[in-house]
Amino acid sequence: MNEILKGPVKKSISGVNNEIVIFFHGYGADGNDLISLSDAFSKILPNAVFYSPNAPQKCEMGGMGYQWFPIKQKNDGSLDLNAKNDILNSVKLINRYIDEIELDTGISTKNFILIGFSQGTMMILETLLSREKKISAVVGFSGGFLNVTNKISKLNLDTPILLIHGDDDNVVPMEMTKMACKNLNNLGYFVNTYFSKGLGHGISLDGLSETTKFLKKLTIPV
């Protein structure tokens, strides 16, 4: 297991650095898979530096890319997402990665935005709940909420959350986002949701547009 997260970084288009956006890829992908999304957000976040780390484990299924935690197939063909120890270890590594970026850049984590896809969405929600330091916002595409974090910090209860899902997703059903919203609300978090019509397991232009509108509402440091 790689205990140090690494991946591509894209500089701010303004040359001024006072905000950080970190992308978290899905199962079997890598940091290069999402770094191009910086093009969609850099115009409204011109002072943001974009990071996109690889997950810590080589993917067990398919032999390509990386995984934040293993996904195993049960005898009945369904997927087993019960990998609590691996998830908590990845959360620990992500928190360490965030803290290292804060230390290296001098930018407070209150100016960090976390964006995930699929398994990456599951990880950033767990990370948000575990953080003992403020995070600016969280955006998750095509994911869910596994709720395995042992000790939930209440520091980020008011952190804006946007969860986006395709209504034709047969990999991670959109019901997982609906359930995530319900469970996070029960824990005291407020969650915005958006469902892309006819979209399978992916990110659509309307989903990106909704994310842009969501991010514009944030107080962006100058």
N, CA and C atoms as a LAMMPS dump frame, in Angstrom:
ITEM: TIMESTEP
0
ITEM: NUMBER OF ATOMS
666
ITEM: BOX BOUNDS ff ff ff
-5.0000000000000000e+02 5.0000000000000000e+02
-5.0000000000000000e+02 5.0000000000000000e+02
-5.0000000000000000e+02 5.0000000000000000e+02
ITEM: ATOMS id mol type element x y z
1 1 1 N 0.84 -1.203 0
2 1 2 C 0 0 0
3 1 3 C 0.869 1.244 0
4 2 1 N 0.521 2.203 -0.836
5 2 2 C 1.21 3.484 -0.876
6 2 3 C 0.655 4.381 0.227
7 3 1 N 1.505 4.72 1.207
8 3 2 C 1.039 5.487 2.348
9 3 3 C 1.113 6.997 2.106
10 4 1 N 1.576 7.414 0.948
11 4 2 C 1.629 8.831 0.617
12 4 3 C 0.814 9.047 -0.653
13 5 1 N -0.22 9.864 -0.563
14 5 2 C -1.057 10.117 -1.73
15 5 3 C -0.34 11.063 -2.692
16 6 1 N -0.365 10.707 -3.965
17 6 2 C 0.273 11.52 -4.998
18 6 3 C -0.621 11.58 -6.219
19 7 1 N -0.477 12.636 -6.99
20 7 2 C -1.257 12.769 -8.207
21 7 3 C -1.025 14.121 -8.845
22 8 1 N -1.67 14.366 -9.988
23 8 2 C -1.447 15.615 -10.722
24 8 3 C -1.933 16.848 -9.963
25 9 1 N -1.283 17.969 -10.251
26 9 2 C -1.634 19.267 -9.666
27 9 3 C -1.727 20.276 -10.807
28 10 1 N -2.734 21.143 -10.765
29 10 2 C -2.872 22.188 -11.784
30 10 3 C -2.873 23.552 -11.098
31 11 1 N -2.032 24.436 -11.578
32 11 2 C -1.878 25.754 -10.97
33 11 3 C -3.116 26.623 -11.198
34 12 1 N -3.256 27.65 -10.382
35 12 2 C -4.353 28.598 -10.554
36 12 3 C -4.144 29.394 -11.838
37 13 1 N -5.226 29.77 -12.495
38 13 2 C -5.097 30.512 -13.751
39 13 3 C -4.723 31.977 -13.516
40 14 1 N -4.923 32.456 -12.282
41 14 2 C -4.61 33.857 -11.981
42 14 3 C -3.172 34.054 -11.536
43 15 1 N -2.54 32.956 -11.109
44 15 2 C -1.202 33.064 -10.53
45 15 3 C -1.238 33.389 -9.055
46 16 1 N -2.443 33.676 -8.536
47 16 2 C -2.645 33.91 -7.099
48 16 3 C -3.224 32.644 -6.498
49 17 1 N -2.69 32.228 -5.365
50 17 2 C -3.146 30.985 -4.733
51 17 3 C -3.75 31.272 -3.36
52 18 1 N -5.068 31.17 -3.264
53 18 2 C -5.68 31.307 -1.938
54 18 3 C -6.842 30.345 -1.729
55 19 1 N -6.946 29.344 -2.6
56 19 2 C -7.987 28.333 -2.448
57 19 3 C -7.485 27.02 -3.03
58 20 1 N -7.956 25.92 -2.461
59 20 2 C -7.555 24.588 -2.898
60 20 3 C -8.799 23.775 -3.256
61 21 1 N -8.756 23.111 -4.416
62 21 2 C -9.789 22.145 -4.8
63 21 3 C -9.11 20.787 -4.964
64 22 1 N -9.655 19.775 -4.308
65 22 2 C -9.087 18.428 -4.405
66 22 3 C -10.133 17.485 -4.985
67 23 1 N -9.76 16.782 -6.062
68 23 2 C -10.629 15.797 -6.701
69 23 3 C -10.29 14.395 -6.192
70 24 1 N -11.323 13.584 -5.993
71 24 2 C -11.137 12.206 -5.539
72 24 3 C -11.834 11.275 -6.529
73 25 1 N -11.045 10.496 -7.233
74 25 2 C -11.541 9.672 -8.338
75 25 3 C -12.32 8.448 -7.86
76 26 1 N -12.924 7.776 -8.817
77 26 2 C -13.694 6.58 -8.535
78 26 3 C -12.87 5.316 -8.595
79 27 1 N -13.531 4.208 -8.356
80 27 2 C -12.891 2.889 -8.321
81 27 3 C -12.275 2.537 -9.675
82 28 1 N -11.005 2.131 -9.666
83 28 2 C -10.33 1.694 -10.879
84 28 3 C -9.784 2.811 -11.741
85 29 1 N -9.893 4.059 -11.272
86 29 2 C -9.365 5.206 -12.021
87 29 3 C -8.094 5.711 -11.332
88 30 1 N -7.671 6.914 -11.676
89 30 2 C -6.536 7.536 -11.001
90 30 3 C -6.716 9.048 -11.019
91 31 1 N -5.732 9.757 -10.488
92 31 2 C -5.854 11.207 -10.367
93 31 3 C -6.019 11.924 -11.688
94 32 1 N -5.496 11.345 -12.766
95 32 2 C -5.626 11.975 -14.08
96 32 3 C -7.068 11.981 -14.579
97 33 1 N -7.89 11.107 -14.015
98 33 2 C -9.26 10.943 -14.485
99 33 3 C -10.106 12.198 -14.256
100 34 1 N -9.826 12.943 -13.17
101 34 2 C -10.67 14.088 -12.82
102 34 3 C -9.983 15.441 -12.92
103 35 1 N -8.676 15.471 -13.073
104 35 2 C -7.976 16.758 -13.045
105 35 3 C -8.469 17.695 -14.158
106 36 1 N -8.976 17.127 -15.26
107 36 2 C -9.484 17.965 -16.352
108 36 3 C -10.721 18.76 -15.944
109 37 1 N -11.394 18.333 -14.862
110 37 2 C -12.551 19.093 -14.378
111 37 3 C -12.151 20.484 -13.905
112 38 1 N -10.86 20.668 -13.657
113 38 2 C -10.399 21.996 -13.241
114 38 3 C -10.738 23.047 -14.311
115 39 1 N -10.796 22.624 -15.571
116 39 2 C -11.145 23.567 -16.644
117 39 3 C -12.56 24.123 -16.463
118 40 1 N -13.44 23.299 -15.909
119 40 2 C -14.826 23.717 -15.733
120 40 3 C -14.995 24.682 -14.565
121 41 1 N -14.071 24.633 -13.614
122 41 2 C -14.24 25.416 -12.396
123 41 3 C -13.257 26.569 -12.244
124 42 1 N -12.186 26.58 -13.026
125 42 2 C -11.148 27.588 -12.82
126 42 3 C -11.637 29.004 -13.129
127 43 1 N -12.636 29.135 -14.004
128 43 2 C -13.126 30.483 -14.331
129 43 3 C -13.836 31.135 -13.151
130 44 1 N -14.543 30.321 -12.353
131 44 2 C -15.203 30.886 -11.168
132 44 3 C -14.319 30.787 -9.938
133 45 1 N -13.26 29.998 -10.035
134 45 2 C -12.288 29.875 -8.945
135 45 3 C -10.894 30.157 -9.502
136 46 1 N -10.648 31.37 -9.967
137 46 2 C -9.381 31.67 -10.642
138 46 3 C -8.159 31.589 -9.736
139 47 1 N -8.395 31.685 -8.429
140 47 2 C -7.282 31.661 -7.484
141 47 3 C -7.102 30.291 -6.827
142 48 1 N -7.72 29.275 -7.418
143 48 2 C -7.653 27.926 -6.84
144 48 3 C -6.562 27.089 -7.494
145 49 1 N -5.861 26.323 -6.656
146 49 2 C -4.932 25.293 -7.123
147 49 3 C -5.674 23.962 -7.032
148 50 1 N -5.575 23.14 -8.082
149 50 2 C -6.329 21.89 -8.153
150 50 3 C -5.407 20.686 -7.956
151 51 1 N -5.816 19.796 -7.077
152 51 2 C -5.078 18.565 -6.789
153 51 3 C -5.971 17.369 -7.111
154 52 1 N -5.359 16.273 -7.532
155 52 2 C -6.137 15.072 -7.851
156 52 3 C -5.312 13.819 -7.541
157 53 1 N -5.293 13.406 -6.275
158 53 2 C -4.434 12.291 -5.875
159 53 3 C -4.937 10.926 -6.327
160 54 1 N -4.002 9.995 -6.491
161 54 2 C -4.36 8.596 -6.68
162 54 3 C -4.776 8.009 -5.336
163 55 1 N -5.74 7.094 -5.363
164 55 2 C -6.095 6.352 -4.156
165 55 3 C -4.905 5.504 -3.707
166 56 1 N -4.887 5.073 -2.453
167 56 2 C -3.693 4.418 -1.903
168 56 3 C -3.462 2.972 -2.319
169 57 1 N -4.489 2.29 -2.854
170 57 2 C -4.344 0.878 -3.186
171 57 3 C -4.488 0.652 -4.69
172 58 1 N -3.686 -0.252 -5.229
173 58 2 C -3.89 -0.688 -6.608
174 58 3 C -5.221 -1.44 -6.683
175 59 1 N -5.937 -1.224 -7.776
176 59 2 C -7.262 -1.809 -7.916
177 59 3 C -7.19 -3.337 -7.969
178 60 1 N -8.033 -4.002 -7.185
179 60 2 C -8.031 -5.466 -7.129
180 60 3 C -8.842 -6.089 -8.256
181 61 1 N -9.885 -5.388 -8.702
182 61 2 C -10.728 -5.908 -9.776
183 61 3 C -10.381 -5.194 -11.08
184 62 1 N -10.08 -5.951 -12.119
185 62 2 C -9.778 -5.353 -13.403
186 62 3 C -8.307 -5.082 -13.64
187 63 1 N -7.547 -4.99 -12.554
188 63 2 C -6.101 -4.839 -12.668
189 63 3 C -5.618 -3.482 -13.126
190 64 1 N -6.502 -2.474 -13.152
191 64 2 C -6.095 -1.143 -13.6
192 64 3 C -6.487 -0.111 -12.559
193 65 1 N -5.734 0.979 -12.506
194 65 2 C -6.095 2.085 -11.637
195 65 3 C -5.941 1.79 -10.161
196 66 1 N -6.651 2.58 -9.363
197 66 2 C -6.514 2.526 -7.909
198 66 3 C -7.882 2.453 -7.243
199 67 1 N -7.863 2.091 -5.971
200 67 2 C -9.095 2.006 -5.19
201 67 3 C -8.873 2.623 -3.81
202 68 1 N -9.924 3.28 -3.305
203 68 2 C -9.883 3.804 -1.935
204 68 3 C -10.182 2.694 -0.939
205 69 1 N -10.953 1.724 -1.385
206 69 2 C -11.213 0.52 -0.591
207 69 3 C -11.645 -0.579 -1.556
208 70 1 N -11.427 -1.843 -1.193
209 70 2 C -11.768 -2.944 -2.111
210 70 3 C -13.266 -3.16 -2.225
211 71 1 N -13.686 -3.575 -3.409
212 71 2 C -15.07 -3.965 -3.654
213 71 3 C -15.06 -5.432 -4.064
214 72 1 N -15.764 -6.244 -3.319
215 72 2 C -15.771 -7.681 -3.581
216 72 3 C -17.168 -8.122 -4.012
217 73 1 N -17.189 -9.11 -4.868
218 73 2 C -18.461 -9.62 -5.36
219 73 3 C -18.913 -10.811 -4.515
220 74 1 N -20.168 -10.746 -4.063
221 74 2 C -20.732 -11.838 -3.281
222 74 3 C -21.115 -12.996 -4.199
223 75 1 N -21.437 -14.127 -3.592
224 75 2 C -21.81 -15.322 -4.359
225 75 3 C -23.059 -15.091 -5.211
226 76 1 N -23.942 -14.191 -4.755
227 76 2 C -25.172 -13.931 -5.519
228 76 3 C -24.97 -12.894 -6.62
229 77 1 N -23.722 -12.426 -6.786
230 77 2 C -23.419 -11.471 -7.835
231 77 3 C -23.464 -10.017 -7.41
232 78 1 N -24.024 -9.746 -6.217
233 78 2 C -24.078 -8.368 -5.727
234 78 3 C -22.713 -7.961 -5.176
235 79 1 N -22.534 -6.648 -4.982
236 79 2 C -21.25 -6.135 -4.507
237 79 3 C -21.242 -5.959 -3.003
238 80 1 N -20.126 -6.314 -2.391
239 80 2 C -19.933 -6.159 -0.955
240 80 3 C -19.082 -4.914 -0.724
241 81 1 N -19.677 -3.887 -0.111
242 81 2 C -18.959 -2.642 0.16
243 81 3 C -18.444 -2.585 1.594
244 82 1 N -18.533 -3.69 2.307
245 82 2 C -18.138 -3.714 3.706
246 82 3 C -16.618 -3.853 3.822
247 83 1 N -15.955 -2.727 3.914
248 83 2 C -14.492 -2.712 4.003
249 83 3 C -14.084 -1.61 4.98
250 84 1 N -14.639 -1.655 6.175
251 84 2 C -14.511 -0.558 7.13
252 84 3 C -13.063 -0.187 7.411
253 85 1 N -12.21 -1.167 7.663
254 85 2 C -10.82 -0.857 8.011
255 85 3 C -10.09 -0.15 6.869
256 86 1 N -10.331 -0.61 5.633
257 86 2 C -9.704 0.03 4.475
258 86 3 C -10.221 1.454 4.287
259 87 1 N -11.526 1.639 4.503
260 87 2 C -12.121 2.969 4.364
261 87 3 C -11.529 3.921 5.396
262 88 1 N -11.465 3.483 6.638
263 88 2 C -10.931 4.339 7.703
264 88 3 C -9.451 4.645 7.491
265 89 1 N -8.719 3.679 6.936
266 89 2 C -7.311 3.943 6.64
267 89 3 C -7.173 4.992 5.541
268 90 1 N -8.026 4.904 4.509
269 90 2 C -7.99 5.9 3.442
270 90 3 C -8.402 7.279 3.956
271 91 1 N -9.381 7.321 4.858
272 91 2 C -9.778 8.592 5.473
273 91 3 C -8.59 9.216 6.203
274 92 1 N -7.858 8.387 6.933
275 92 2 C -6.677 8.874 7.657
276 92 3 C -5.646 9.445 6.681
277 93 1 N -5.417 8.754 5.578
278 93 2 C -4.453 9.222 4.587
279 93 3 C -4.923 10.508 3.914
280 94 1 N -6.227 10.605 3.638
281 94 2 C -6.765 11.813 3.026
282 94 3 C -6.621 13.006 3.966
283 95 1 N -6.941 12.802 5.239
284 95 2 C -6.792 13.881 6.206
285 95 3 C -5.337 14.333 6.312
286 96 1 N -4.431 13.375 6.266
287 96 2 C -3.008 13.71 6.309
288 96 3 C -2.605 14.477 5.059
289 97 1 N -3.125 14.056 3.916
290 97 2 C -2.846 14.717 2.638
291 97 3 C -3.338 16.166 2.667
292 98 1 N -4.557 16.371 3.163
293 98 2 C -5.117 17.72 3.269
294 98 3 C -4.258 18.587 4.183
295 99 1 N -3.859 18.024 5.322
296 99 2 C -3.038 18.776 6.265
297 99 3 C -1.676 19.137 5.675
298 100 1 N -1.114 18.226 4.87
299 100 2 C 0.185 18.489 4.247
300 100 3 C 0.079 19.603 3.207
301 101 1 N -1.028 19.617 2.451
302 101 2 C -1.233 20.693 1.476
303 101 3 C -1.372 22.036 2.197
304 102 1 N -2.116 22.035 3.296
305 102 2 C -2.259 23.259 4.086
306 102 3 C -0.898 23.757 4.571
307 103 1 N -0.089 22.838 5.052
308 103 2 C 1.236 23.201 5.559
309 103 3 C 2.137 23.708 4.439
310 104 1 N 2.096 23.024 3.291
311 104 2 C 2.975 23.39 2.173
312 104 3 C 2.586 24.721 1.535
313 105 1 N 1.279 24.998 1.449
314 105 2 C 0.814 26.185 0.73
315 105 3 C 0.537 27.376 1.638
316 106 1 N 0.301 27.097 2.924
317 106 2 C -0.086 28.162 3.837
318 106 3 C -1.54 28.573 3.695
319 107 1 N -2.311 27.814 2.896
320 107 2 C -3.734 28.09 2.701
321 107 3 C -4.54 27.276 3.707
322 108 1 N -5.383 27.957 4.478
323 108 2 C -6.18 27.286 5.496
324 108 3 C -7.166 26.302 4.863
325 109 1 N -7.407 25.18 5.541
326 109 2 C -8.352 24.199 5.004
327 109 3 C -9.789 24.72 4.981
328 110 1 N -10.052 25.84 5.627
329 110 2 C -11.386 26.444 5.511
330 110 3 C -11.617 26.971 4.098
331 111 1 N -10.545 27.017 3.294
332 111 2 C -10.644 27.42 1.885
333 111 3 C -10.415 26.231 0.951
334 112 1 N -10.684 25.011 1.447
335 112 2 C -10.541 23.785 0.654
336 112 3 C -11.917 23.297 0.226
337 113 1 N -12.044 22.935 -1.049
338 113 2 C -13.252 22.312 -1.572
339 113 3 C -12.902 20.885 -1.991
340 114 1 N -13.691 19.907 -1.549
341 114 2 C -13.469 18.503 -1.892
342 114 3 C -14.538 18.072 -2.902
343 115 1 N -14.092 17.486 -4.017
344 115 2 C -15.009 17.027 -5.069
345 115 3 C -14.714 15.57 -5.385
346 116 1 N -15.725 14.721 -5.309
347 116 2 C -15.508 13.298 -5.534
348 116 3 C -16.433 12.715 -6.581
349 117 1 N -16.009 11.586 -7.133
350 117 2 C -16.847 10.824 -8.055
351 117 3 C -16.933 9.384 -7.58
352 118 1 N -18.159 8.858 -7.477
353 118 2 C -18.404 7.455 -7.137
354 118 3 C -17.742 7.085 -5.803
355 119 1 N -16.763 6.195 -5.822
356 119 2 C -16.095 5.814 -4.58
357 119 3 C -15.42 7.025 -3.929
358 120 1 N -14.961 7.956 -4.76
359 120 2 C -14.362 9.182 -4.236
360 120 3 C -15.36 10.019 -3.452
361 121 1 N -16.623 10.028 -3.901
362 121 2 C -17.679 10.722 -3.155
363 121 3 C -17.879 10.089 -1.788
364 122 1 N -17.901 8.768 -1.754
365 122 2 C -18.047 8.061 -0.479
366 122 3 C -16.927 8.446 0.478
367 123 1 N -15.716 8.598 -0.058
368 123 2 C -14.559 8.916 0.781
369 123 3 C -14.609 10.344 1.307
370 124 1 N -15.016 11.313 0.481
371 124 2 C -14.99 12.692 0.971
372 124 3 C -16.082 12.941 2.008
373 125 1 N -17.184 12.21 1.93
374 125 2 C -18.206 12.343 2.962
375 125 3 C -17.706 11.793 4.29
376 126 1 N -17.03 10.65 4.262
377 126 2 C -16.439 10.11 5.484
378 126 3 C -15.366 11.055 6.034
379 127 1 N -14.592 11.64 5.118
380 127 2 C -13.544 12.57 5.528
381 127 3 C -14.14 13.81 6.18
382 128 1 N -15.206 14.341 5.595
383 128 2 C -15.854 15.527 6.151
384 128 3 C -16.303 15.274 7.585
385 129 1 N -16.887 14.105 7.816
386 129 2 C -17.389 13.787 9.146
387 129 3 C -16.265 13.609 10.164
388 130 1 N -15.087 13.233 9.681
389 130 2 C -13.984 12.961 10.607
390 130 3 C -13.11 14.18 10.86
391 131 1 N -13.223 15.233 10.006
392 131 2 C -12.314 16.368 10.076
393 131 3 C -12.453 17.155 11.376
394 132 1 N -11.31 17.468 11.96
395 132 2 C -11.27 18.328 13.14
396 132 3 C -10.925 19.759 12.763
397 133 1 N -10.847 20.028 11.444
398 133 2 C -10.586 21.372 10.943
399 133 3 C -11.602 21.673 9.841
400 134 1 N -11.894 22.936 9.654
401 134 2 C -12.963 23.371 8.755
402 134 3 C -12.647 23.087 7.289
403 135 1 N -13.688 22.684 6.545
404 135 2 C -13.647 22.522 5.094
405 135 3 C -14.693 23.458 4.491
406 136 1 N -14.368 24.067 3.337
407 136 2 C -15.265 25.059 2.741
408 136 3 C -16.532 24.433 2.175
409 137 1 N -16.403 23.372 1.362
410 137 2 C -17.564 22.767 0.713
411 137 3 C -17.212 21.391 0.182
412 138 1 N -18.25 20.592 -0.073
413 138 2 C -18.089 19.237 -0.603
414 138 3 C -19.076 19.034 -1.749
415 139 1 N -18.576 18.483 -2.854
416 139 2 C -19.434 18.131 -3.995
417 139 3 C -19.177 16.672 -4.345
418 140 1 N -20.229 15.876 -4.408
419 140 2 C -20.071 14.466 -4.72
420 140 3 C -20.934 14.043 -5.897
421 141 1 N -20.319 13.387 -6.87
422 141 2 C -21.04 12.86 -8.027
423 141 3 C -21.187 11.345 -7.905
424 142 1 N -22.381 10.831 -8.196
425 142 2 C -22.614 9.39 -8.41
426 142 3 C -22.083 8.51 -7.285
427 143 1 N -22.306 8.93 -6.042
428 143 2 C -21.758 8.172 -4.92
429 143 3 C -22.798 7.764 -3.904
430 144 1 N -22.384 7.772 -2.654
431 144 2 C -23.243 7.384 -1.546
432 144 3 C -22.549 7.687 -0.237
433 145 1 N -23.215 7.362 0.852
434 145 2 C -22.692 7.611 2.191
435 145 3 C -22.672 6.295 2.951
436 146 1 N -21.467 5.838 3.318
437 146 2 C -21.319 4.53 3.961
438 146 3 C -21.426 4.607 5.481
439 147 1 N -21.181 5.789 6.056
440 147 2 C -21.369 6.026 7.493
441 147 3 C -20.593 5.034 8.361
442 148 1 N -19.286 4.96 8.143
443 148 2 C -18.454 4.044 8.936
444 148 3 C -17.515 4.787 9.886
445 149 1 N -17.49 6.121 9.806
446 149 2 C -16.592 6.9 10.664
447 149 3 C -16.964 6.695 12.121
448 150 1 N -15.968 6.34 12.924
449 150 2 C -16.216 5.997 14.329
450 150 3 C -16.635 7.203 15.164
451 151 1 N -15.871 8.277 15.037
452 151 2 C -16.114 9.476 15.84
453 151 3 C -16.419 10.634 14.905
454 152 1 N -17.633 11.149 14.992
455 152 2 C -18.059 12.206 14.086
456 152 3 C -17.786 13.573 14.704
457 153 1 N -17.02 14.378 13.984
458 153 2 C -16.758 15.749 14.405
459 153 3 C -17.923 16.629 13.984
460 154 1 N -18.319 17.543 14.844
461 154 2 C -19.426 18.442 14.534
462 154 3 C -18.936 19.775 13.972
463 155 1 N -17.622 19.872 13.732
464 155 2 C -17.036 21.131 13.281
465 155 3 C -17.544 21.545 11.904
466 156 1 N -17.854 20.562 11.04
467 156 2 C -18.263 20.86 9.666
468 156 3 C -19.757 20.674 9.421
469 157 1 N -20.557 20.765 10.479
470 157 2 C -22.005 20.585 10.32
471 157 3 C -22.615 21.603 9.36
472 158 1 N -22.026 22.805 9.291
473 158 2 C -22.588 23.825 8.415
474 158 3 C -21.869 23.905 7.067
475 159 1 N -20.993 22.942 6.78
476 159 2 C -20.304 22.917 5.489
477 159 3 C -21.297 22.584 4.377
478 160 1 N -21.388 23.414 3.348
479 160 2 C -22.322 23.131 2.24
480 160 3 C -21.959 21.832 1.514
481 161 1 N -22.96 21.009 1.261
482 161 2 C -22.779 19.73 0.568
483 161 3 C -23.711 19.689 -0.638
484 162 1 N -23.17 19.311 -1.787
485 162 2 C -23.983 19.083 -2.981
486 162 3 C -23.718 17.671 -3.486
487 163 1 N -24.781 16.88 -3.61
488 163 2 C -24.672 15.526 -4.141
489 163 3 C -25.457 15.444 -5.454
490 164 1 N -24.782 14.96 -6.493
491 164 2 C -25.354 14.889 -7.833
492 164 3 C -25.339 13.443 -8.317
493 165 1 N -26.417 13.022 -8.979
494 165 2 C -26.496 11.623 -9.411
495 165 3 C -27.338 11.517 -10.682
496 166 1 N -26.957 10.601 -11.561
497 166 2 C -27.767 10.296 -12.727
498 166 3 C -28.918 9.38 -12.356
499 167 1 N -30.101 9.629 -12.927
500 167 2 C -31.256 8.809 -12.552
501 167 3 C -31.31 7.488 -13.31
502 168 1 N -30.288 7.242 -14.169
503 168 2 C -30.23 5.979 -14.902
504 168 3 C -28.912 5.247 -14.6
505 169 1 N -28.409 5.449 -13.384
506 169 2 C -27.133 4.858 -12.966
507 169 3 C -27.363 3.419 -12.509
508 170 1 N -26.795 2.46 -13.237
509 170 2 C -26.936 1.055 -12.84
510 170 3 C -25.671 0.511 -12.19
511 171 1 N -24.709 1.393 -11.903
512 171 2 C -23.495 0.999 -11.182
513 171 3 C -23.634 1.347 -9.703
514 172 1 N -23.899 2.617 -9.446
515 172 2 C -24.235 3.078 -8.09
516 172 3 C -25.619 3.724 -8.195
517 173 1 N -26.68 3.041 -7.804
518 173 2 C -28.042 3.548 -8.004
519 173 3 C -28.256 4.903 -7.338
520 174 1 N -29.085 5.734 -7.956
521 174 2 C -29.316 7.068 -7.409
522 174 3 C -29.965 7.014 -6.023
523 175 1 N -30.56 5.868 -5.683
524 175 2 C -31.141 5.719 -4.345
525 175 3 C -30.07 5.865 -3.266
526 176 1 N -28.81 5.599 -3.619
527 176 2 C -27.738 5.749 -2.633
528 176 3 C -27.528 7.224 -2.277
529 177 1 N -27.707 8.108 -3.246
530 177 2 C -27.629 9.54 -2.939
531 177 3 C -28.838 9.99 -2.129
532 178 1 N -30.016 9.474 -2.476
533 178 2 C -31.208 9.82 -1.705
534 178 3 C -31.069 9.361 -0.25
535 179 1 N -30.521 8.16 -0.057
536 179 2 C -30.314 7.651 1.291
537 179 3 C -29.216 8.442 2.006
538 180 1 N -28.187 8.826 1.263
539 180 2 C -27.11 9.63 1.843
540 180 3 C -27.663 10.947 2.362
541 181 1 N -28.507 11.58 1.573
542 181 2 C -29.119 12.842 1.971
543 181 3 C -29.912 12.671 3.267
544 182 1 N -30.71 11.622 3.329
545 182 2 C -31.528 11.361 4.514
546 182 3 C -30.656 11.121 5.745
547 183 1 N -29.621 10.278 5.6
548 183 2 C -28.782 9.942 6.745
549 183 3 C -27.928 11.117 7.212
550 184 1 N -27.43 11.907 6.256
551 184 2 C -26.642 13.084 6.622
552 184 3 C -27.523 14.137 7.281
553 185 1 N -28.744 14.294 6.794
554 185 2 C -29.685 15.214 7.442
555 185 3 C -29.94 14.799 8.885
556 186 1 N -30.074 13.504 9.106
557 186 2 C -30.318 13 10.456
558 186 3 C -29.145 13.277 11.395
559 187 1 N -27.954 13.404 10.807
560 187 2 C -26.766 13.713 11.606
561 187 3 C -26.578 15.211 11.805
562 188 1 N -27.431 16.009 11.163
563 188 2 C -27.357 17.456 11.355
564 188 3 C -26.771 18.225 10.193
565 189 1 N -26.427 17.536 9.087
566 189 2 C -25.871 18.2 7.912
567 189 3 C -26.993 18.589 6.964
568 190 1 N -26.793 19.679 6.232
569 190 2 C -27.754 20.075 5.209
570 190 3 C -27.182 19.731 3.845
571 191 1 N -27.939 18.97 3.063
572 191 2 C -27.455 18.462 1.785
573 191 3 C -28.327 18.961 0.636
574 192 1 N -27.673 19.536 -0.38
575 192 2 C -28.339 19.872 -1.632
576 192 3 C -28.187 18.679 -2.586
577 193 1 N -29.231 18.363 -3.345
578 193 2 C -29.141 17.266 -4.308
579 193 3 C -29.594 17.733 -5.686
580 194 1 N -29.057 17.06 -6.688
581 194 2 C -29.468 17.309 -8.069
582 194 3 C -29.373 15.989 -8.818
583 195 1 N -30.421 15.663 -9.591
584 195 2 C -30.455 14.411 -10.331
585 195 3 C -30.512 14.7 -11.833
586 196 1 N -29.538 14.146 -12.556
587 196 2 C -29.44 14.354 -14
588 196 3 C -30.314 13.333 -14.735
589 197 1 N -31.247 13.809 -15.516
590 197 2 C -32.168 12.922 -16.22
591 197 3 C -31.455 12.157 -17.332
592 198 1 N -31.671 10.837 -17.345
593 198 2 C -31.121 9.98 -18.386
594 198 3 C -29.644 9.686 -18.273
595 199 1 N -29.006 10.144 -17.206
596 199 2 C -27.563 9.944 -17.042
597 199 3 C -27.274 8.637 -16.325
598 200 1 N -26.301 7.895 -16.844
599 200 2 C -25.83 6.691 -16.18
600 200 3 C -24.773 7.035 -15.138
601 201 1 N -23.742 6.201 -15.052
602 201 2 C -22.699 6.416 -14.042
603 201 3 C -21.637 7.353 -14.617
604 202 1 N -21.835 8.629 -14.409
605 202 2 C -20.914 9.593 -14.983
606 202 3 C -21.194 11.003 -14.501
607 203 1 N -20.554 11.965 -15.156
608 203 2 C -20.727 13.385 -14.852
609 203 3 C -21.195 14.077 -16.125
610 204 1 N -22.309 14.791 -16.039
611 204 2 C -22.897 15.426 -17.215
612 204 3 C -22.682 16.934 -17.182
613 205 1 N -22.943 17.578 -18.313
614 205 2 C -22.785 19.026 -18.405
615 205 3 C -23.744 19.748 -17.466
616 206 1 N -24.965 19.234 -17.328
617 206 2 C -25.903 19.893 -16.426
618 206 3 C -25.472 19.721 -14.97
619 207 1 N -24.826 18.586 -14.667
620 207 2 C -24.293 18.391 -13.324
621 207 3 C -23.16 19.358 -13.023
622 208 1 N -22.303 19.585 -14.019
623 208 2 C -21.222 20.554 -13.859
624 208 3 C -21.776 21.963 -13.714
625 209 1 N -22.83 22.268 -14.468
626 209 2 C -23.462 23.577 -14.376
627 209 3 C -24.052 23.8 -12.984
628 210 1 N -24.686 22.753 -12.453
629 210 2 C -25.262 22.841 -11.112
630 210 3 C -24.158 23.044 -10.072
631 211 1 N -23.026 22.382 -10.277
632 211 2 C -21.892 22.549 -9.366
633 211 3 C -21.352 23.97 -9.427
634 212 1 N -21.273 24.511 -10.625
635 212 2 C -20.8 25.886 -10.792
636 212 3 C -21.694 26.863 -10.045
637 213 1 N -23.011 26.698 -10.161
638 213 2 C -23.946 27.569 -9.45
639 213 3 C -23.775 27.422 -7.941
640 214 1 N -23.564 26.201 -7.489
641 214 2 C -23.364 25.918 -6.063
642 214 3 C -22.094 26.597 -5.551
643 215 1 N -21.006 26.478 -6.308
644 215 2 C -19.732 27.053 -5.881
645 215 3 C -19.762 28.583 -5.913
646 216 1 N -20.531 29.156 -6.822
647 216 2 C -20.629 30.618 -6.904
648 216 3 C -21.253 31.211 -5.639
649 217 1 N -22.054 30.408 -4.942
650 217 2 C -22.718 30.896 -3.733
651 217 3 C -21.77 30.947 -2.528
652 218 1 N -20.62 30.279 -2.657
653 218 2 C -19.663 30.262 -1.556
654 218 3 C -18.988 31.617 -1.424
655 219 1 N -18.529 31.901 -0.23
656 219 2 C -17.725 33.102 -0.014
657 219 3 C -16.313 32.795 -0.433
658 220 1 N -15.908 33.314 -1.58
659 220 2 C -14.582 33.036 -2.131
660 220 3 C -13.591 34.061 -1.6
661 221 1 N -12.49 33.609 -0.997
662 221 2 C -11.498 34.563 -0.488
663 221 3 C -10.804 35.326 -1.613
664 222 1 N -10.398 36.54 -1.319
665 222 2 C -9.706 37.355 -2.322
666 222 3 C -8.323 37.734 -1.839
